[in-house]
């Protein structure tokens, strides 16, 4: 697991990450509880699989500008 710095704070327990060609963070999968303070409030990304059937995807996805 690694930590990744974002404009919303440090993401801890990152088990997978993908980056854009310029190196900016595209998306990631977390294994630890996180609270990210955003302009619209606190975001708590999915960090564990509770075995509920759902569409696959990455819990956090960033636009190329970092938002």
C-alpha positions in Angstrom: 0.0 0.0 0.0 1.2 3.5 -0.7 0.1 7.1 0.1 -0.7 9.5 -2.7 -0.9 13.3 -2.4 -3.9 15.1 -4.0 -5.4 18.6 -3.8 -7.9 17.1 -1.3 -5.2 15.7 1.0 -3.2 12.5 1.3 -4.9 9.3 0.2 -3.7 6.5 2.5 -3.8 2.8 1.7 -3.8 3.1 -2.1 -3.7 -0.5 -3.5 -4.1 0.5 -7.2 -3.6 3.7 -9.1 -3.7 4.8 -12.7 -2.2 8.0 -14.1 -2.7 10.2 -17.1 0.1 10.5 -19.6 1.3 13.7 -17.9 1.6 11.9 -14.5 -1.6 13.3 -13.0 -3.7 10.9 -10.9 -6.6 9.4 -13.0 -8.2 6.9 -10.5 -7.4 4.7 -7.6 -8.6 2.0 -5.2 -8.4 2.5 -1.5 -8.1 -0.1 1.3 -8.5 2.4 4.3 -11.3 4.7 5.4 -10.7 8.3 4.1 -12.6 11.6 4.5 -11.8 14.1 1.8 -12.8 17.7 2.2 -14.1 19.0 -1.1 -15.9 22.2 -2.2 -19.3 20.4 -1.9 -18.6 18.7 1.4 -16.9 15.7 2.8 -16.5 12.7 0.5 -16.0 9.2 1.9 -14.8 7.0 -1.0 -15.6 3.3 -1.2 -12.7 1.5 0.5 -13.9 -2.1 1.0 -15.8 -4.7 -0.9 -19.0 -5.5 1.1 -19.9 -8.2 -1.5 -22.9 -6.1 -2.7 -23.4 -6.6 -6.4 -22.6 -3.4 -8.2 -21.2 -2.1 -11.4 -17.4 -2.3 -11.5 -15.3 0.8 -11.5 -12.7 2.7 -9.5 -13.9 4.3 -6.2 -12.1 7.6 -7.0 -11.7 9.2 -10.4 -10.1 12.5 -11.1 -10.4 14.8 -14.1 -7.2 15.7 -15.9 -7.1 19.1 -14.1 -7.1 17.3 -10.7 -10.7 17.8 -9.6 
